[in-house]
């Protein structure tokens, strides 16, 4: 009889699955060890590419789309909104290297900006087709870089992107042209988050075209909202049972876009959905990875990105409305998220990062550690530590 032993790659996967069965990894009541570990993972994700962009993620097994295991190519979209996270963390932890990394990433985004002003969909190396959502997310990075450095190169890049978004927006407030070829183009109400970026640009540059475009787009999303707070047409793959991740994009876009525009009805629309999602939090502090139009569970796995996003949404609603009840689930949810983070893994692509799903075999980001999950997790930890201190959250508002 021949005895075989699992190699290091298989052992890494088995180790993660084993810890999941045991209830997760060790959790510190102090956020700092978890935050530092997440930021170290993001630094490794940036160093893993041949540019200043951040690797999309890390595949624990051979990735079905990319055909590799390990670090993936740089992802312009999420690199964009990682930038404000690094600026905020540089201040929060007195870690200046993170600000240097953020500036390098923002300059790289200018290098890869398309002639139209748009940002491409997908990762570098894929066909550079324009993507409305991705363009908005990179604008957050340029806005944060301009806020910190006051360099005109970032203002110029932001204006070019905003001009593209306005030119592509139909009169009724829907972006029908230029949506990513990698997503279902019929269900893009998560572009509310793109409208938020456009509203921020309008406020910064006092440009009515940007402000009016953002308002039209956000009002169009709000008009479609159901009486129970449900936001339809909001998923990359299945509009009838959307991901918590894309729902959270739409919710945050309405809340923050409404804040920037001074429109309390838009904030209320986002709050209605955020409140309905809060009712779905279980005793462990977790949420289903997909939800139905009656806010029922449509998945047995957790979307860790979406959970981190919702923790951020609820904390932002507390800051905007002054109502402390918004954050009642945040402590349990952050504890549950921290329990999924492997801070001692031997594999540097796993150590400190946040996976797509829990369990690891869940549909979203199966067997992957994702840069955007890690980013939103870091945001939530910092925001929780500074809860109520709006002034120190300024870069984080653009995250």
C-alpha positions in Angstrom: 0.0 0.0 0.0 1.3 3.4 -1.0 0.9 6.3 1.4 0.6 9.8 -0.1 0.8 13.1 1.7 -0.9 16.3 0.8 1.4 18.9 -0.6 1.7 22.4 0.8 -1.0 23.8 -1.4 -3.5 21.1 -0.5 -2.5 21.5 3.2 -3.3 25.2 3.1 -6.8 24.5 1.8 -7.4 21.7 4.2 -6.2 23.8 7.1 -8.6 26.6 6.2 -11.5 24.1 6.0 -10.5 22.5 9.2 -10.5 25.8 11.1 -13.9 26.6 9.6 -15.3 23.3 11.0 -13.8 24.2 14.4 -15.6 27.6 14.4 -12.9 29.8 13.0 -9.7 31.4 13.9 -8.6 33.1 17.1 -10.2 36.6 17.6 -8.6 39.5 19.5 -10.9 41.9 21.2 -8.5 44.6 20.0 -9.0 45.4 16.4 -5.4 46.4 15.8 -3.9 42.9 15.2 -6.6 42.1 12.7 -6.3 45.5 11.0 -2.5 45.3 10.7 -2.7 41.8 9.3 -5.3 42.9 6.7 -3.2 45.8 5.6 0.0 43.7 5.4 -2.0 41.4 3.1 -3.0 44.4 0.9 0.7 45.4 0.8 1.6 42.0 -0.4 -1.2 42.1 -3.0 0.3 45.3 -4.4 3.9 43.9 -4.4 2.6 40.8 -6.2 1.9 42.6 -9.4 4.3 44.1 -12.0 2.7 47.5 -11.4 1.4 49.7 -8.5 -2.0 48.1 -8.9 -3.3 45.6 -6.4 -3.7 41.9 -7.3 -7.4 41.1 -7.6 -7.0 38.3 -5.1 -5.3 35.1 -4.3 -6.5 31.7 -5.5 -6.1 28.8 -3.1 -6.7 26.4 -6.0 -6.4 26.7 -9.7 -8.8 29.6 -10.7 -11.4 28.6 -13.2 -11.2 32.0 -15.1 -7.5 32.8 -14.8 -6.2 29.3 -14.9 -3.7 29.9 -12.1 -3.2 29.3 -8.4 -1.8 32.2 -6.3 -1.7 35.9 -6.9 -3.9 37.2 -9.7 -3.4 40.2 -12.0 -3.8 43.9 -10.9 -7.5 45.0 -10.8 -8.0 48.7 -11.6 -11.5 48.9 -10.2 -10.8 47.8 -6.6 -7.3 49.3 -6.6 -9.3 52.6 -7.0 -11.2 52.3 -3.7 -8.4 50.7 -1.8 -6.5 54.0 -2.2 -8.6 55.9 0.4 -8.4 53.0 2.7 -4.6 53.2 2.7 -4.6 57.0 3.2 -7.0 56.5 6.2 -4.9 53.7 7.6 -1.6 55.7 7.2 -3.1 58.3 9.5 -4.9 55.9 11.8 -1.9 53.8 12.5 0.9 56.4 11.9 2.1 54.1 9.1 3.3 56.6 6.4 4.4 53.9 3.9 0.7 53.2 3.2 0.2 56.8 2.0 3.2 56.3 -0.4 1.6 53.1 -1.7 -1.7 54.9 -2.1 -0.1 57.7 -4.2 1.7 55.2 -6.4 -1.6 53.3 -7.0 -3.4 56.5 -7.9 -0.7 57.5 -10.4 -0.8 54.0 -11.9 -4.6 54.4 -12.3 -3.9 57.5 -14.4 -1.5 55.5 -16.6 -4.2 52.9 -17.3 -7.1 55.3 -17.7 -8.6 54.9 -21.2 -8.6 57.8 -23.8 -12.3 58.3 -23.2 -11.7 58.9 -19.5 -13.2 55.6 -18.5 -11.6 52.8 -16.5 -11.5 49.3 -18.0 -13.5 46.3 -16.7 -11.7 43.2 -15.4 -8.1 42.8 -14.6 -5.1 44.0 -16.5 -4.3 41.8 -19.5 -8.0 41.4 -20.4 -9.5 43.4 -23.2 -9.5 47.1 -22.0 -13.2 47.8 -22.5 -14.8 50.7 -20.6 -16.9 50.0 -17.5 -19.2 52.5 -15.8 -19.0 51.0 -12.3 -15.2 50.6 -12.4 -14.8 54.2 -13.5 -16.7 55.4 -10.5 -14.7 53.3 -8.1 -11.4 54.6 -9.3 -12.7 58.1 -9.0 -12.8 57.5 -5.2 -9.1 56.8 -5.3 -8.3 60.0 -7.3 -10.6 62.1 -5.1 -8.8 60.8 -2.0 -5.4 61.4 -3.6 -6.3 64.9 -4.5 -7.7 65.6 -1.0 -4.3 64.5 0.5 -1.8 65.8 -2.1 -3.7 68.7 -3.8 -1.9 67.5 -7.0 -3.7 68.6 -10.2 -2.9 65.3 -11.9 -5.6 63.6 -9.8 -8.1 66.4 -10.3 -7.6 66.1 -14.1 -8.1 62.4 -14.0 -11.2 62.7 -11.9 -12.7 65.3 -14.3 -12.0 63.1 -17.3 -13.7 60.2 -15.6 -16.7 62.3 -14.5 -17.0 63.7 -18.0 -17.2 60.2 -19.4 -19.8 59.2 -16.9 -22.0 62.2 -17.7 -21.7 61.6 -21.4 -22.7 57.9 -21.0 -25.7 58.6 -18.8 -29.1 58.5 -20.4 -31.6 61.3 -19.8 -33.7 59.1 -17.5 -30.7 58.5 -15.2 -29.7 55.0 -16.3 -26.3 54.0 -17.5 -27.1 51.6 -20.4 -23.9 52.1 -22.4 -20.5 51.2 -21.1 -21.5 48.6 -18.4 -18.9 45.9 -17.8 -18.8 43.0 -20.2 -18.1 40.8 -17.1 -21.5 41.5 -15.5 -25.2 41.2 -16.2 -26.0 44.5 -18.0 -29.7 44.3 -17.1 -29.2 44.6 -13.4 -26.9 47.5 -12.6 -28.6 49.5 -9.9 -25.4 49.0 -7.9 -24.3 51.9 -10.1 -25.8 54.0 -7.3 -22.3 53.8 -5.9 -21.0 55.2 -9.2 -23.5 58.1 -8.8 -22.1 58.8 -5.3 -18.6 59.2 -6.8 -20.0 61.6 -9.4 -21.8 63.5 -6.7 -18.5 63.8 -4.8 -16.8 65.2 -7.9 -19.6 67.6 -8.4 -19.3 68.9 -4.9 -15.5 69.2 -5.1 -15.4 71.0 -8.5 -18.7 72.9 -8.1 -19.7 71.3 -11.4 -23.5 71.2 -11.9 -23.2 68.7 -14.8 -21.8 66.1 -12.4 -24.2 66.9 -9.6 -27.2 66.8 -11.8 -26.1 63.5 -13.4 -25.6 62.0 -10.0 -29.0 63.1 -8.8 -30.7 61.7 -11.9 -29.0 58.3 -11.5 -29.8 58.1 -7.8 -33.4 59.1 -8.2 -33.8 56.4 -10.9 -32.6 53.8 -8.4 -34.8 55.1 -5.6 -37.9 55.2 -7.8 -37.6 51.4 -8.4 -37.4 50.6 -4.6 -40.2 48.4 -3.3 -42.4 49.3 -0.3 -40.4 46.8 1.8 -37.1 48.6 1.0 -36.0 46.1 -1.6 -33.7 47.3 -4.4 -34.3 45.4 -7.6 -31.9 44.8 -10.6 -28.9 44.7 -8.4 -26.6 41.8 -9.1 -23.7 40.7 -11.3 -25.3 37.3 -12.0 -28.8 36.8 -10.6 -31.1 39.8 -10.2 -33.8 37.7 -8.6 -31.5 36.6 -5.7 -28.8 39.2 -5.6 -25.5 39.1 -3.8 -25.3 40.9 -0.5 -22.2 42.5 -1.9 -24.0 44.3 -4.8 -27.0 45.2 -2.7 -24.6 46.8 -0.2 -23.0 48.8 -3.1 -26.5 50.2 -4.0 -27.4 50.9 -0.3 -24.1 52.8 0.3 -24.5 54.7 -2.9 -28.0 56.0 -1.9 -27.0 56.9 1.6 -23.7 58.7 0.7 -25.0 60.1 -2.5 -28.0 61.5 -0.7 -25.7 62.9 2.0 -23.5 64.7 -0.6 -26.5 66.1 -2.5 -28.3 67.1 0.7 -31.3 64.9 -0.3 -32.8 63.3 2.8 -35.2 61.2 0.7 -32.3 59.4 -1.0 -30.6 58.8 2.4 -34.0 57.5 3.7 -34.2 55.1 0.7 -30.8 53.7 1.5 -31.7 53.5 5.1 -34.9 51.5 4.4 -32.9 48.8 2.7 -30.1 48.9 5.3 -32.7 48.5 8.0 -34.3 45.5 6.3 -30.9 43.9 5.9 -30.2 44.5 9.6 -33.3 42.4 10.5 -31.7 39.5 8.7 -28.6 39.4 11.0 -28.6 36.1 13.0 -27.4 35.4 16.6 -23.8 34.8 15.3 -23.7 38.2 13.6 -23.8 36.8 10.1 -26.0 37.3 7.0 -27.0 35.1 4.0 -24.8 35.6 1.0 -27.8 36.1 -1.3 -31.3 37.6 -0.5 -34.7 37.4 -2.1 -37.1 40.3 -2.8 -38.8 39.5 0.5 -35.4 39.7 2.3 -35.4 36.0 2.7 -32.3 33.9 2.6 -31.2 32.6 -0.8 -27.9 31.1 0.2 -26.4 28.9 3.0 -23.0 30.6 2.7 -21.9 34.0 3.8 -20.6 36.7 1.5 -17.9 38.2 3.7 -17.4 41.2 1.5 -21.1 42.1 1.9 -21.0 41.7 5.6 -18.1 44.1 6.0 -19.8 46.5 3.6 -23.0 46.5 5.7 -21.1 47.0 8.9 -19.6 50.2 7.2 -23.1 51.3 6.0 -24.6 51.0 9.5 -21.8 52.9 11.0 -22.1 55.6 8.4 -25.8 55.8 9.1 -25.1 56.3 12.8 -22.7 59.1 11.9 -25.2 60.7 9.4 -28.4 60.4 11.4 -27.0 60.4 15.0 -29.1 57.3 15.7 -27.0 54.8 17.7 -29.4 51.9 17.0 -27.9 51.6 13.6 -24.8 50.0 15.0 -26.4 47.4 17.2 -25.2 44.5 15.1 -21.7 45.8 14.3 -19.8 44.3 17.3 -21.1 40.8 16.6 -20.6 41.1 12.9 -17.0 42.3 13.2 -16.3 39.5 15.7 -17.7 37.0 13.2 -15.6 38.5 10.4 -12.5 38.5 12.4 -13.0 34.8 13.1 -12.7 34.1 9.3 -9.2 35.8 9.1 -6.2 33.5 9.3 -3.5 35.7 10.8 -1.0 32.9 11.3 -1.2 31.0 8.0 2.1 30.0 6.5 0.9 30.9 3.0 1.4 34.7 2.6 -1.5 34.9 0.1 -3.9 33.7 2.8 -2.4 35.3 5.9 -4.4 38.4 6.9 -6.7 38.4 4.0 -10.5 38.0 3.9 -12.0 35.3 1.7 -14.9 35.6 -0.6 -17.2 33.2 1.2 -17.6 31.4 4.4 -17.4 28.5 4.2 -14.5 28.7 1.7 -16.5 26.5 -0.6 -19.3 29.1 -0.9 -20.3 30.4 -4.3 -18.9 33.9 -4.1 -15.1 34.0 -4.5 -14.9 30.2 -3.9 -11.4 29.3 -2.7 -10.2 32.9 -3.0 -8.9 35.7 -0.8 -10.2 39.0 -2.3 -8.7 42.4 -2.1 -12.0 44.2 -1.9 -13.2 41.9 1.0 -10.0 42.7 2.8 -10.4 46.5 2.1 -14.0 46.7 3.4 -12.9 44.7 6.5 -10.1 47.1 7.2 -12.5 50.1 6.7 -14.9 48.6 9.2 -12.3 48.0 11.9 -11.0 51.6 11.6 -14.4 53.1 11.4 -15.5 51.2 14.5 -12.5 52.4 16.4 -13.2 56.0 15.4 -17.0 55.7 15.6 -18.6 59.1 16.0 -15.5 61.0 15.1 -16.6 62.2 11.7 -13.6 64.5 11.1 -11.0 61.7 11.2 -13.3 59.7 8.9 -13.0 62.1 6.0 -10.9 60.0 3.8 -12.9 56.9 4.9 -16.1 58.6 3.6 -14.5 58.2 0.2 -13.9 54.5 0.7 
